[in-house]
């Protein structure tokens, strides 16, 4: 997982990605999927290595 690879907790990833910690938790637990808009926002804020580190 991207967050674990960076050694971040959920709050740190949320801060870097500019999303809520609840969103991170829901995505990681499979309760929700990342929308296209949010995914693009994450790539913009976290860099091009973000998609390659996701668990698909």
PyMOL Python script that loads the backbone (N, CA, C, O; Angstrom):
from pymol import cmd

cmd.read_pdbstr("""\
ATOM      1  N   UNK A   1       0.829  -1.173   0.000  1.00  0.00           N
ATOM      2  CA  UNK A   1       0.000   0.000   0.000  1.00  0.00           C
ATOM      3  C   UNK A   1       0.889   1.258   0.000  1.00  0.00           C
ATOM      4  O   UNK A   1       1.959   1.269   0.609  1.00  0.00           O
ATOM      5  N   UNK A   2       0.444   2.284  -0.671  1.00  0.00           N
ATOM      6  CA  UNK A   2       1.216   3.531  -0.788  1.00  0.00           C
ATOM      7  C   UNK A   2       1.563   4.095   0.583  1.00  0.00           C
ATOM      8  O   UNK A   2       2.710   4.456   0.844  1.00  0.00           O
ATOM      9  N   UNK A   3       0.571   4.166   1.446  1.00  0.00           N
ATOM     10  CA  UNK A   3       0.768   4.762   2.775  1.00  0.00           C
ATOM     11  C   UNK A   3       1.837   4.002   3.557  1.00  0.00           C
ATOM     12  O   UNK A   3       2.719   4.609   4.164  1.00  0.00           O
ATOM     13  N   UNK A   4       1.755   2.692   3.540  1.00  0.00           N
ATOM     14  CA  UNK A   4       2.724   1.884   4.269  1.00  0.00           C
ATOM     15  C   UNK A   4       4.113   1.992   3.664  1.00  0.00           C
ATOM     16  O   UNK A   4       5.110   2.010   4.386  1.00  0.00           O
ATOM     17  N   UNK A   5       4.181   2.064   2.346  1.00  0.00           N
ATOM     18  CA  UNK A   5       5.476   2.193   1.677  1.00  0.00           C
ATOM     19  C   UNK A   5       6.174   3.498   2.064  1.00  0.00           C
ATOM     20  O   UNK A   5       7.402   3.559   2.133  1.00  0.00           O
ATOM     21  N   UNK A   6       5.389   4.524   2.312  1.00  0.00           N
ATOM     22  CA  UNK A   6       5.930   5.821   2.727  1.00  0.00           C
ATOM     23  C   UNK A   6       6.169   5.891   4.235  1.00  0.00           C
ATOM     24  O   UNK A   6       6.834   6.809   4.716  1.00  0.00           O
ATOM     25  N   UNK A   7       5.629   4.927   4.980  1.00  0.00           N
ATOM     26  CA  UNK A   7       5.758   4.937   6.430  1.00  0.00           C
ATOM     27  C   UNK A   7       4.842   5.957   7.096  1.00  0.00           C
ATOM     28  O   UNK A   7       5.129   6.439   8.191  1.00  0.00           O
ATOM     29  N   UNK A   8       3.736   6.282   6.427  1.00  0.00           N
ATOM     30  CA  UNK A   8       2.798   7.275   6.945  1.00  0.00           C
ATOM     31  C   UNK A   8       1.616   6.608   7.627  1.00  0.00           C
ATOM     32  O   UNK A   8       1.238   5.486   7.291  1.00  0.00           O
ATOM     33  N   UNK A   9       1.033   7.324   8.603  1.00  0.00           N
ATOM     34  CA  UNK A   9      -0.245   6.885   9.146  1.00  0.00           C
ATOM     35  C   UNK A   9      -1.353   7.504   8.292  1.00  0.00           C
ATOM     36  O   UNK A   9      -1.070   8.265   7.367  1.00  0.00           O
ATOM     37  N   UNK A  10      -2.595   7.186   8.596  1.00  0.00           N
ATOM     38  CA  UNK A  10      -3.702   7.689   7.768  1.00  0.00           C
ATOM     39  C   UNK A  10      -3.770   9.210   7.759  1.00  0.00           C
ATOM     40  O   UNK A  10      -4.035   9.817   6.721  1.00  0.00           O
ATOM     41  N   UNK A  11      -3.533   9.824   8.908  1.00  0.00           N
ATOM     42  CA  UNK A  11      -3.616  11.287   8.977  1.00  0.00           C
ATOM     43  C   UNK A  11      -2.535  11.940   8.122  1.00  0.00           C
ATOM     44  O   UNK A  11      -2.789  12.948   7.462  1.00  0.00           O
ATOM     45  N   UNK A  12      -1.342  11.376   8.129  1.00  0.00           N
ATOM     46  CA  UNK A  12      -0.262  11.935   7.311  1.00  0.00           C
ATOM     47  C   UNK A  12      -0.600  11.842   5.825  1.00  0.00           C
ATOM     48  O   UNK A  12      -0.376  12.795   5.079  1.00  0.00           O
ATOM     49  N   UNK A  13      -1.142  10.695   5.387  1.00  0.00           N
ATOM     50  CA  UNK A  13      -1.530  10.564   3.992  1.00  0.00           C
ATOM     51  C   UNK A  13      -2.651  11.532   3.666  1.00  0.00           C
ATOM     52  O   UNK A  13      -2.627  12.175   2.616  1.00  0.00           O
ATOM     53  N   UNK A  14      -3.633  11.644   4.548  1.00  0.00           N
ATOM     54  CA  UNK A  14      -4.741  12.576   4.330  1.00  0.00           C
ATOM     55  C   UNK A  14      -4.236  14.002   4.191  1.00  0.00           C
ATOM     56  O   UNK A  14      -4.708  14.747   3.332  1.00  0.00           O
ATOM     57  N   UNK A  15      -3.286  14.385   5.024  1.00  0.00           N
ATOM     58  CA  UNK A  15      -2.713  15.730   4.954  1.00  0.00           C
ATOM     59  C   UNK A  15      -1.992  15.959   3.634  1.00  0.00           C
ATOM     60  O   UNK A  15      -2.161  17.005   3.007  1.00  0.00           O
ATOM     61  N   UNK A  16      -1.198  14.999   3.210  1.00  0.00           N
ATOM     62  CA  UNK A  16      -0.456  15.123   1.949  1.00  0.00           C
ATOM     63  C   UNK A  16      -1.396  15.122   0.743  1.00  0.00           C
ATOM     64  O   UNK A  16      -1.176  15.849  -0.226  1.00  0.00           O
ATOM     65  N   UNK A  17      -2.441  14.303   0.811  1.00  0.00           N
ATOM     66  CA  UNK A  17      -3.361  14.161  -0.312  1.00  0.00           C
ATOM     67  C   UNK A  17      -4.456  15.221  -0.314  1.00  0.00           C
ATOM     68  O   UNK A  17      -5.170  15.392  -1.303  1.00  0.00           O
ATOM     69  N   UNK A  18      -4.579  15.933   0.813  1.00  0.00           N
ATOM     70  CA  UNK A  18      -5.624  16.953   0.969  1.00  0.00           C
ATOM     71  C   UNK A  18      -7.024  16.346   0.871  1.00  0.00           C
ATOM     72  O   UNK A  18      -7.910  16.874   0.199  1.00  0.00           O
ATOM     73  N   UNK A  19      -7.190  15.214   1.567  1.00  0.00           N
ATOM     74  CA  UNK A  19      -8.491  14.563   1.709  1.00  0.00           C
ATOM     75  C   UNK A  19      -8.685  14.247   3.186  1.00  0.00           C
ATOM     76  O   UNK A  19      -7.764  14.418   3.984  1.00  0.00           O
ATOM     77  N   UNK A  20      -9.875  13.787   3.552  1.00  0.00           N
ATOM     78  CA  UNK A  20     -10.126  13.476   4.958  1.00  0.00           C
ATOM     79  C   UNK A  20      -9.539  12.120   5.339  1.00  0.00           C
ATOM     80  O   UNK A  20      -9.357  11.240   4.498  1.00  0.00           O
ATOM     81  N   UNK A  21      -9.255  11.982   6.610  1.00  0.00           N
ATOM     82  CA  UNK A  21      -8.756  10.706   7.124  1.00  0.00           C
ATOM     83  C   UNK A  21      -9.824   9.622   6.972  1.00  0.00           C
ATOM     84  O   UNK A  21      -9.507   8.452   6.761  1.00  0.00           O
ATOM     85  N   UNK A  22     -11.087  10.025   7.081  1.00  0.00           N
ATOM     86  CA  UNK A  22     -12.190   9.084   6.903  1.00  0.00           C
ATOM     87  C   UNK A  22     -12.193   8.510   5.490  1.00  0.00           C
ATOM     88  O   UNK A  22     -12.458   7.322   5.304  1.00  0.00           O
ATOM     89  N   UNK A  23     -11.903   9.343   4.496  1.00  0.00           N
ATOM     90  CA  UNK A  23     -11.836   8.855   3.118  1.00  0.00           C
ATOM     91  C   UNK A  23     -10.749   7.800   2.981  1.00  0.00           C
ATOM     92  O   UNK A  23     -10.961   6.764   2.350  1.00  0.00           O
ATOM     93  N   UNK A  24      -9.600   8.057   3.560  1.00  0.00           N
ATOM     94  CA  UNK A  24      -8.490   7.084   3.504  1.00  0.00           C
ATOM     95  C   UNK A  24      -8.934   5.760   4.116  1.00  0.00           C
ATOM     96  O   UNK A  24      -8.717   4.698   3.532  1.00  0.00           O
ATOM     97  N   UNK A  25      -9.559   5.824   5.300  1.00  0.00           N
ATOM     98  CA  UNK A  25     -10.008   4.617   5.991  1.00  0.00           C
ATOM     99  C   UNK A  25     -11.021   3.847   5.149  1.00  0.00           C
ATOM    100  O   UNK A  25     -10.930   2.625   5.033  1.00  0.00           O
ATOM    101  N   UNK A  26     -11.982   4.553   4.563  1.00  0.00           N
ATOM    102  CA  UNK A  26     -13.012   3.894   3.746  1.00  0.00           C
ATOM    103  C   UNK A  26     -12.408   3.247   2.504  1.00  0.00           C
ATOM    104  O   UNK A  26     -12.793   2.139   2.130  1.00  0.00           O
ATOM    105  N   UNK A  27     -11.471   3.928   1.871  1.00  0.00           N
ATOM    106  CA  UNK A  27     -10.827   3.358   0.685  1.00  0.00           C
ATOM    107  C   UNK A  27     -10.033   2.115   1.045  1.00  0.00           C
ATOM    108  O   UNK A  27     -10.096   1.103   0.347  1.00  0.00           O
ATOM    109  N   UNK A  28      -9.277   2.197   2.148  1.00  0.00           N
ATOM    110  CA  UNK A  28      -8.441   1.061   2.547  1.00  0.00           C
ATOM    111  C   UNK A  28      -9.273  -0.144   2.977  1.00  0.00           C
ATOM    112  O   UNK A  28      -8.865  -1.285   2.759  1.00  0.00           O
ATOM    113  N   UNK A  29     -10.424   0.095   3.580  1.00  0.00           N
ATOM    114  CA  UNK A  29     -11.255  -1.015   4.056  1.00  0.00           C
ATOM    115  C   UNK A  29     -12.191  -1.548   2.975  1.00  0.00           C
ATOM    116  O   UNK A  29     -12.870  -2.554   3.179  1.00  0.00           O
ATOM    117  N   UNK A  30     -12.226  -0.880   1.830  1.00  0.00           N
ATOM    118  CA  UNK A  30     -13.074  -1.326   0.743  1.00  0.00           C
ATOM    119  C   UNK A  30     -14.518  -0.870   0.856  1.00  0.00           C
ATOM    120  O   UNK A  30     -15.367  -1.310   0.080  1.00  0.00           O
ATOM    121  N   UNK A  31     -14.811   0.011   1.817  1.00  0.00           N
ATOM    122  CA  UNK A  31     -16.175   0.512   1.973  1.00  0.00           C
ATOM    123  C   UNK A  31     -16.564   1.445   0.833  1.00  0.00           C
ATOM    124  O   UNK A  31     -17.738   1.540   0.476  1.00  0.00           O
ATOM    125  N   UNK A  32     -15.590   2.123   0.272  1.00  0.00           N
ATOM    126  CA  UNK A  32     -15.831   3.037  -0.837  1.00  0.00           C
ATOM    127  C   UNK A  32     -14.695   2.895  -1.840  1.00  0.00           C
ATOM    128  O   UNK A  32     -13.592   2.469  -1.498  1.00  0.00           O
ATOM    129  N   UNK A  33     -14.986   3.259  -3.078  1.00  0.00           N
ATOM    130  CA  UNK A  33     -13.940   3.296  -4.093  1.00  0.00           C
ATOM    131  C   UNK A  33     -13.579   4.749  -4.370  1.00  0.00           C
ATOM    132  O   UNK A  33     -14.381   5.657  -4.150  1.00  0.00           O
ATOM    133  N   UNK A  34     -12.383   4.949  -4.846  1.00  0.00           N
ATOM    134  CA  UNK A  34     -11.894   6.294  -5.140  1.00  0.00           C
ATOM    135  C   UNK A  34     -12.533   6.763  -6.450  1.00  0.00           C
ATOM    136  O   UNK A  34     -12.474   6.067  -7.464  1.00  0.00           O
ATOM    137  N   UNK A  35     -13.141   7.943  -6.415  1.00  0.00           N
ATOM    138  CA  UNK A  35     -13.735   8.488  -7.632  1.00  0.00           C
ATOM    139  C   UNK A  35     -12.626   8.936  -8.586  1.00  0.00           C
ATOM    140  O   UNK A  35     -11.488   9.159  -8.174  1.00  0.00           O
ATOM    141  N   UNK A  36     -12.975   9.063  -9.853  1.00  0.00           N
ATOM    142  CA  UNK A  36     -12.014   9.523 -10.861  1.00  0.00           C
ATOM    143  C   UNK A  36     -11.458  10.891 -10.482  1.00  0.00           C
ATOM    144  O   UNK A  36     -10.253  11.125 -10.578  1.00  0.00           O
ATOM    145  N   UNK A  37     -12.333  11.786 -10.053  1.00  0.00           N
ATOM    146  CA  UNK A  37     -11.925  13.141  -9.674  1.00  0.00           C
ATOM    147  C   UNK A  37     -10.936  13.109  -8.502  1.00  0.00           C
ATOM    148  O   UNK A  37      -9.914  13.795  -8.519  1.00  0.00           O
ATOM    149  N   UNK A  38     -11.251  12.315  -7.504  1.00  0.00           N
ATOM    150  CA  UNK A  38     -10.385  12.219  -6.332  1.00  0.00           C
ATOM    151  C   UNK A  38      -9.065  11.550  -6.687  1.00  0.00           C
ATOM    152  O   UNK A  38      -8.012  11.959  -6.198  1.00  0.00           O
ATOM    153  N   UNK A  39      -9.111  10.525  -7.531  1.00  0.00           N
ATOM    154  CA  UNK A  39      -7.894   9.851  -7.950  1.00  0.00           C
ATOM    155  C   UNK A  39      -6.954  10.840  -8.647  1.00  0.00           C
ATOM    156  O   UNK A  39      -5.753  10.866  -8.376  1.00  0.00           O
ATOM    157  N   UNK A  40      -7.512  11.648  -9.543  1.00  0.00           N
ATOM    158  CA  UNK A  40      -6.696  12.655 -10.242  1.00  0.00           C
ATOM    159  C   UNK A  40      -6.116  13.660  -9.256  1.00  0.00           C
ATOM    160  O   UNK A  40      -4.974  14.095  -9.406  1.00  0.00           O
ATOM    161  N   UNK A  41      -6.900  14.027  -8.251  1.00  0.00           N
ATOM    162  CA  UNK A  41      -6.438  14.945  -7.210  1.00  0.00           C
ATOM    163  C   UNK A  41      -5.280  14.321  -6.422  1.00  0.00           C
ATOM    164  O   UNK A  41      -4.298  14.997  -6.115  1.00  0.00           O
ATOM    165  N   UNK A  42      -5.401  13.040  -6.100  1.00  0.00           N
ATOM    166  CA  UNK A  42      -4.339  12.347  -5.363  1.00  0.00           C
ATOM    167  C   UNK A  42      -3.044  12.303  -6.171  1.00  0.00           C
ATOM    168  O   UNK A  42      -1.965  12.560  -5.638  1.00  0.00           O
ATOM    169  N   UNK A  43      -3.154  11.976  -7.459  1.00  0.00           N
ATOM    170  CA  UNK A  43      -1.965  11.927  -8.311  1.00  0.00           C
ATOM    171  C   UNK A  43      -1.319  13.312  -8.378  1.00  0.00           C
ATOM    172  O   UNK A  43      -0.096  13.441  -8.327  1.00  0.00           O
ATOM    173  N   UNK A  44      -2.148  14.331  -8.491  1.00  0.00           N
ATOM    174  CA  UNK A  44      -1.643  15.706  -8.552  1.00  0.00           C
ATOM    175  C   UNK A  44      -0.893  16.095  -7.279  1.00  0.00           C
ATOM    176  O   UNK A  44       0.141  16.759  -7.343  1.00  0.00           O
ATOM    177  N   UNK A  45      -1.413  15.684  -6.129  1.00  0.00           N
ATOM    178  CA  UNK A  45      -0.816  16.065  -4.854  1.00  0.00           C
ATOM    179  C   UNK A  45       0.307  15.135  -4.392  1.00  0.00           C
ATOM    180  O   UNK A  45       1.198  15.562  -3.659  1.00  0.00           O
ATOM    181  N   UNK A  46       0.272  13.876  -4.812  1.00  0.00           N
ATOM    182  CA  UNK A  46       1.249  12.907  -4.315  1.00  0.00           C
ATOM    183  C   UNK A  46       2.320  12.543  -5.336  1.00  0.00           C
ATOM    184  O   UNK A  46       3.326  11.930  -4.981  1.00  0.00           O
ATOM    185  N   UNK A  47       2.120  12.908  -6.578  1.00  0.00           N
ATOM    186  CA  UNK A  47       3.134  12.630  -7.579  1.00  0.00           C
ATOM    187  C   UNK A  47       2.827  11.406  -8.404  1.00  0.00           C
ATOM    188  O   UNK A  47       1.917  10.633  -8.102  1.00  0.00           O
ATOM    189  N   UNK A  48       3.598  11.249  -9.440  1.00  0.00           N
ATOM    190  CA  UNK A  48       3.342  10.190 -10.415  1.00  0.00           C
ATOM    191  C   UNK A  48       3.619   8.789  -9.891  1.00  0.00           C
ATOM    192  O   UNK A  48       3.189   7.813 -10.506  1.00  0.00           O
ATOM    193  N   UNK A  49       4.337   8.660  -8.753  1.00  0.00           N
ATOM    194  CA  UNK A  49       4.584   7.317  -8.212  1.00  0.00           C
ATOM    195  C   UNK A  49       3.382   6.760  -7.465  1.00  0.00           C
ATOM    196  O   UNK A  49       3.342   5.570  -7.154  1.00  0.00           O
ATOM    197  N   UNK A  50       2.411   7.603  -7.177  1.00  0.00           N
ATOM    198  CA  UNK A  50       1.244   7.170  -6.404  1.00  0.00           C
ATOM    199  C   UNK A  50       0.487   5.999  -7.049  1.00  0.00           C
ATOM    200  O   UNK A  50       0.268   4.988  -6.382  1.00  0.00           O
ATOM    201  N   UNK A  51       0.077   6.103  -8.335  1.00  0.00           N
ATOM    202  CA  UNK A  51      -0.694   4.989  -8.920  1.00  0.00           C
ATOM    203  C   UNK A  51       0.059   3.670  -8.937  1.00  0.00           C
ATOM    204  O   UNK A  51      -0.557   2.617  -8.771  1.00  0.00           O
ATOM    205  N   UNK A  52       1.352   3.693  -9.129  1.00  0.00           N
ATOM    206  CA  UNK A  52       2.111   2.451  -9.218  1.00  0.00           C
ATOM    207  C   UNK A  52       2.232   1.740  -7.875  1.00  0.00           C
ATOM    208  O   UNK A  52       2.582   0.561  -7.831  1.00  0.00           O
ATOM    209  N   UNK A  53       1.948   2.443  -6.779  1.00  0.00           N
ATOM    210  CA  UNK A  53       2.090   1.850  -5.457  1.00  0.00           C
ATOM    211  C   UNK A  53       0.763   1.415  -4.866  1.00  0.00           C
ATOM    212  O   UNK A  53       0.726   0.931  -3.734  1.00  0.00           O
ATOM    213  N   UNK A  54      -0.329   1.575  -5.603  1.00  0.00           N
ATOM    214  CA  UNK A  54      -1.641   1.165  -5.107  1.00  0.00           C
ATOM    215  C   UNK A  54      -1.824  -0.332  -5.222  1.00  0.00           C
ATOM    216  O   UNK A  54      -1.265  -0.969  -6.115  1.00  0.00           O
ATOM    217  N   UNK A  55      -2.596  -0.883  -4.332  1.00  0.00           N
ATOM    218  CA  UNK A  55      -3.009  -2.287  -4.461  1.00  0.00           C
ATOM    219  C   UNK A  55      -4.247  -2.287  -5.315  1.00  0.00           C
ATOM    220  O   UNK A  55      -5.248  -1.669  -4.952  1.00  0.00           O
ATOM    221  N   UNK A  56      -4.204  -2.965  -6.437  1.00  0.00           N
ATOM    222  CA  UNK A  56      -5.368  -3.008  -7.330  1.00  0.00           C
ATOM    223  C   UNK A  56      -6.010  -4.363  -7.235  1.00  0.00           C
ATOM    224  O   UNK A  56      -7.010  -4.620  -7.906  1.00  0.00           O
TER     225      UNK A  56
END
""", "prot")
cmd.dss("prot")
cmd.show_as("cartoon", "prot")
cmd.util.cbc("prot")
cmd.orient("prot")
